[in-house]
Amino acid sequence: MILKQKMMNKVLYALIPIILFAIFLYGWRILMVIFISNIFAFLTEYLFIRKKKFGKVSMAAFVTGTLLALTLPPTIPFWMVAVGSIVAISFGKMVFGGFGMNVFNPAIVGRTFIYISFPNAMTMQWLQPLTKFPAGFAVWQNTSLVTTATPMIEYNNSAKLTELTQLFSGTISGSIGETSAILILLVGIYLVITKTAKWQPMLSLLISFSLFTSIFYGANPLQFIFSGGLMFGTIFMITDPVSMPKNKIAIWIYGLLVGFLTVFIRKFSLFTEGFMFALLLGNIFMPIIEFGLNQMKVKKSG
């Protein structure tokens, strides 16, 4: 019933420390959010492929479900998680033909749908992370709502940047799996070493983001890199092997484009978190750009 995929298994293994840290910060309810997201991802894909002769649910469905859950606020209602997961698999993956055919990153499709459809649930309620052991391991749900928001929302409201030490440790308000920069970086190193993810789109995105952050904000880009979901997206989203370009030059252009668009959207739009929209736009334009690069290669060789 489940198609085993070693690469997808490695991504899931890499997410374990991030999940454990999220439970530490916010309580065991986090595990239920992840479980619901995965259950509905599995069921949705199964309904699409159940009548196919060799139809099996791909492990990628569980990667999508887990990544989606980790990009959501810890207070997100369970039913919204289920809806987002259904949308992610249905409209981010299966409408294109299933695994290996999708143009967009399914997890980002699901998150964007929830963000646009239920903005209050995605932007208005945040939790103060628990930090004293056993912290969230001893409670079902962290109930310490705070008026201060995520680092990017706070910056947009007051132009105040969060301290780098807090951004690294992850003791800040934010989405379930996106707060600890150092943990995400370590996981990224593991994915690159095991050849589960390519480093080129990561590096090109960070170069572009740093350059345009310096231009548009005139500030230290490090604090912007580690604020919001950029680091999580850099490690887990832009490196998606299916929606990422295959041409080597196109991969670099892809990262540069997404990095620029992220800063542009953060700076000039109402949306504090520009990465998800930037990635979707990159997914839209890259097939055209990659086609053009391939045509140029054919003409040169001819």
N, C-alpha and C positions, 0 to 999 in steps of 0.2 A: 504493500500500500504506500510505502514511502521510498522514494528514489534517493539512495545514499550518494552524497557528494562530499568528497574529502575536503575540498576547499571551503565549502559552506560550514562544515563541521569545525574547521579551524577558526572561522569567524565567530561561531557560537562559543567556542572555548575561550577566545580572546575577550568576549563580553562578560564572562563570569566574574572577574574581579570588579568590573564596573557595576554589575548588578549587586554584588555583595556590599560595595561601598554605598550604593543607593539605599539599600535596606538599613545600613548603619545610620544614614542620615535621616531617613523618613519613616522607617518602620516596615513591618511585613506586608502591609497593604500593597507595597510596590510589587511584590511577587505576584499578587493577584492581578494587577494591571498587566504584567507581562504574560501571565497565563491566559487571560481573556483574549489579549491581542493575538497570541499564537493559536489558540483554539479556533477563533473565527477566521484566521488566515488559512489554517488547515482545512476547515470545513468549506470555505469559499472555493479554494482551489479544487478540492475533491468534487464538489458539485459540477465544476466545469469539465473535469477529466474522467469522471466515473464511468462513462459509457465507451471510452476509448479502449481499444484492445489491450494495449500495454500501458494504460494510464496509471501513473503513480504520482502522488504528491511529492514535489521536490523539496529537499532540505532548505532550498532558498526561501520557501514560504515561511519557515520558522525564523530565518534570518530577517526577513521583512517584518514579521510580527514582533520580534524582539527589538529591532532598531526603531520601529515606530513607537513602541511603548517607551523606550528610553528617551525619546525626544519630546515626550508629553510632560505637563506639570504633574507633580505628585498628588494634587488634589483632583485630577481629572475624573469625572463620573465614569463608572464602568461601561455604561451603555454607549457613551461617546467613543470609548476605546474600541468597542465592538464594531461600531459604524465605520470608524476610520480604518480598521483592519479589512473590513469587507470592501471598502472603496479602494484601498491600496492594492489588493489582489485582483479585484474585478477590472478596475479602470487603469491601473498602473501596470498590469501584467497580462491578464487573460484575454483582454480585448485585442491584444496584439498577436495572440497565438500561443501564449504560455511562456514557460521558461526559455530564455535565450532569444526571445523575439521582442521584448519590451524596449521601447524608445526611452521611456522615463524611468527614474529610480522609483520603484513602487512605494517604498517607505515614505519618501518625500511627497509623493502624490497623496497618500493617506493623511500625512500631517498637514499638508496645505489645505486639504478639504476640511479638516477639523478646525484649523486656524481661521479660515474664512467663514465657515458656517457657525462656529461657536466661539467668537472672539473673546467673550467675557471669561469663559472657562479656561481659555488659553493664556490670558494676559492679566487677569484681575486678582487671582488668588495665588499667593506663594507662601511657602513654609520656611520658618527659621530652622536651619539644619540642627539636628542634635549632634553633640560633639563629645560628650562625656560617656565613656564606656560603661555599660553595654549599649547605650544610646538606643537606636532603633531596633536592635536585636531583642530588646525587652518589651517592645510595645507593638500593637497591631498597626496603629496609625499615629503619626506625629500630628498634633492638633495646634501647634504654635503658629497660627497665622500671623503674618507680618505686613505692615504697611509699605515697607521698603520692597522694591521689586528686584528683578534680575539686574546684573550690572549694566546691560545695554539700556534697559528702560530707565534706570536711575540716571545714567549719563544723559539721555535725551531730556529728562526732566530737570536736571540740576547741573549738568556739565561736570559732574563729579565722577572721577575714575576710581574704580575699586583697586585696592592695594594688590600688587602682584603676588604677595605671599598668600593672600586669601584665594586668588584665582588659581594658584598652583595647588593648594591643598584641597580646594573644593568646598570650603566651609562658607558657602554663599547660597543665596536663594537662586533657584533655577530649575530647569527641566530635570527629570529623573536621572539621566545618565550623562549630562553635559557639563557638570560643574567642575570636576577635578582635572585640570590641565595636565598635571604630571602623570596621572594614571592613564589618561587617554594617550599621551605621548609614549609611554612605555608599551602600551598595547599596540600602538602604531609601529614601533620598532620591531615587535614580535611578528606582526603581519608582513613587514617588509623582509625580515630575515628568513621567514618560512616561505617567501615568495607567494604569499596569499594575496598581497596587494602590491601595486606598482608605486614606486616612490615619485615618479615623474609628475603625475598630476598633483600630488601633495605639494611638492616643492614649487611647481610653477604657480599654483594657487596662492601659496604663502608669499612668494616673491611679489606677485601682482597685488595682492591685498596690502602688503606692507608699503609698497611704493605709493599706491593711491590713497592709503590712509594718511601717509605723511603729507601728501599733496592737499587732500581735502580737509584734513583735520589739523595738520601741523602739530601732531602729538606723537608720542612714543607708540609705534604700532603694536608692540608686544601686549600692552594692556587691552587693545582691541582684538587682537588675535585670540587671547584667552578668555574674552568675554563673549557670552552668548553661545550659540551652537556651532561656531566656525570650526573649532578644533575637532569636535565630534564629526562634523560633516566632512572635514578634510581627510580624516582617517577612514571613515566608514562609508560615506556617501559618494564622493566624487570618484572613489576607486572601484565602484561597482563595475565588474568586468563586462557586463552585458550592455549597459547604457553608455559606457565610456567608448570613445573612438578607438579604432584599431591601428590607424596610421600613427607612426611615432611622432611626426611633426604635429599632427592633429591633437595628440594627447597634450603636448605642451601648450598649444593654442587654447585648448579646452580649459586647462587650469588657469591660464592668464585671463581668459574671458570671464570665468566664474568669479575669480578674485576681484576683478574690476567691477563687475555687476553687483557683487555683494556690498562693496563700499558705496557705490553709486546709489543703490536702493536704501541703504542705511542712512545715507546723508540727505537725500532729496525726497524721500517718500515718507508716508505715515507709518510704515512698517519698521519696527525697531530691529527685527531679525531678517536681514536681507538674503541670507544664504539659500534658503529653500527656493525662493523665487529665482535667484541667480542660477541655481543648478537646473531648474526646469527650463529656463531660457537657454542655458547652455545645451541641454538635451535637444532643444528644438533646432538650434542653429548648427550644431556640429555635424549632423549628417550632410548638410549642404556644403559646409566648409571642407569636410573630409572628401566628399565627391569631387569638389574642385581640385583639391590637392592630388587626388588619384588621376584625374584627367590631365593635369599638368605633367605628372610623371609619365603617363602614357605617351603624350606628345613629345617629351624629351627623348624617351627611348625609341620612339618611331622615327 
